[in-house]
């Protein structure tokens, strides 16, 4: 059983060994996380070529050698050659995070199926047992948590920052946090107006309490 975490790899060096479609899919996810990516492969897909031409990653046009992993924090072996993937596994240092796409047992982390909706991230993993099932669940959840939900989460973030800056009473904070997280609030549609009304109600309660 794995221990789920959200890993901040922004500006961290990631080495992807392999230049095929699987490697390309991994690379897009790494780019979303703003990783510093180096691809090691004799040939690469047209999609990876475009990313390299745009300066999104570095391509080492060569076969893999152990020194390719120097200074890497994260390593992904995504070739269709088991011998090469095995060589990558053996070359990785104990402190490096490594994912072998065709060998979960040799990996110390797995890449889940992911849904991103603004600040909302939903990750689905079967621990390497069935990426297909993980993708099926991802599709189901993607319909439930659509782009509107992402906008809602982004709005909640702004509200939370405002409440933390302007509402000193801890109980009132909790009450506001609970109110804006309620499903009825999300479905109200006019979140700005609803939030302003909630703030007015809190102020009214404070005035009434002082008058009593």
N, C-alpha and C positions, 0 to 999 in steps of 0.2 A: 504494500500500500504506500503510495507516494505521499509526500507532504506538499500540498499546493501553496505556491507563492506567486506574487507578482514581481518579476525581476526587472529592475531598471538597468537597461543595457545601453542607454543613450551615450554615444561617444566611446563606447567600449569596443575593443577589437574583437570581431567575430570572423572566423575562417570557415568558409563553406567549401568543402571538397566535392567537386562534381559540377557539371554545367548543363545538365538536362532539365526536363520539365519539373521533376521533383525539387531539384535545387532551386529552380526559378520560383516555385511556390513558397519555399522557405525564405527566399531572399525578400519577397514582397512583405512578408510579415516582419522581418528584421528591419526593413526600411521604415515601416510604420513606427517601430520602436526607436528609430534614429540611431541604429548601430553603425559602427565603422566597419564596413564589410570588405573582406578580401576573398575572391573566388579563385580556387586553384583547379584548373582543368585544361586539358589540351584543346577542347572545343566547347563552345557555349551556345545556348539557344539565341535566336534573334532577339528575344525579349531581354535577355541578360546583356546582349551586345548593346542594345539601346540604353540600358541603364549605365553601362560602362562608358558609352560615348557621352552621356549626360553628366558624368562625373559622380554618379551615385555610389559607385563601388570601384574597387581595384581588381583587375583581372590578371592573374599570373598564368600565362599560357604555357603550361607545363604539366608533366605528370607529378603526382604527389611525392613529397619527400618529408621526412620527420621535421626538418628545420622550418617547414611551412607553418608549423603550429607555434613557433616562438612568439611570446608576448600575447598570444590569444587568450581571451577569457572564456569565450564560448566557441565550441567546435561542432560543426555539423558535417557528417559524412553522408553525402546524398548521391553517391554514384550507383550505377547498376552492376558494379563489379564487386562481388563479396570479398575478394582478395584485397582490393584497394581499401574497402571499408574496414576490413580487419587490420590492415596496416595503420590506418588512422587511429583505430581503437588502441593499438599497442603503443603508438607514438605519443598519445595524450598523457599529460602529467596528472598526478592525483588531484591537483588543485584546479584543473580545468573542467568546465562543464562540457560534456560531450553527448551528442545524440547521433546514434547510428540508425539511419532510417529503416533498415531492414533487419535490425537486431536489437529489440528493446532490452534484452537481458544484458547486453554490453554497454548500454547507455546509462548515464546517471541522471538524465532528465528526459522527459518526453514533451513534445510540443502539442498542446491540446488544439482541438477545433475551437475557433474563436469567433465571437460576435462582438463588434464594436459599435456602440451607439453614443457618440460624444464621449463623455466621461465614464459611461457604463461599459464595462468589459465582462462578457460572460464566456467562461472557458469550460469546455467539455472534454473529458479524458476517460478512456477506458484502460489506462495504464499500458497502452501498447497492444491490448488484446484484439481490438477491432477498430481501426481508424474509420472504417466504413460506417459502423454504428454511431460513432462520435459525430460524423458528418450528417447522418440522418437526424440525430437529435438536434444538431445545430440548425438545420433547416426548419425544424418544427418550432424551435425557440425564436428563430429569426422572424417568423410570422407573428408571434406573440409580442415580441419586443421590437417594434418597427422604428423607423426614423423619428417619428413623433415622440416616442419614449426617450430617445436620446436627447431631444430638445428639452424634454421635461427634466431629465437628470441634470443637464447644464443649468437650467433655471434654478433647480434646488441648490446647486453649488453657490450660485450668486446670492440666493436667499440666506443660506447658511452663513456666508461671510458677512452679510449685512447684520444678521441677528447677533453674531458673535461680537461685532464691533459696537452695536448700539443698544443691546438689551443686556443689562447687568444681572438681573435677577435670574438665577439658575432655573427655578421652577417655570418661569415664563418662557425661558429658552426652550425647555423640554416640551412645553405645551405647543409652542410654535413649530418646533421640529416635527412633532407628531402630526400636527394639523396639515402641514404642507406635504407630508409623506402619505397622507390618506388617499385612497383610491378616488374618493368623491372629489377631492381637490384636483387631482390630475384630469379627471373627466369634465371639470367645470369649463375648461376651454380658455377663459380669460384669467390666466394665472397672475398677471400683474395686478389686476383689479382685486382679485381674491386675496392676494398677499397684503395689499394695502389695507383692505378691510380687516384682516386679522390683526395687523399692527394697531389699527384704530381701536379695535376691541380690547387689546391689551392695555392701551393707554387709558381707555375708559374705566377698565377694572382697577387700574392703579389710582385714578382720581377718586373713584367711589370708595376704595379701601381707605384712602387718606381722610375722606370726609366722615367716615363712620367713627 
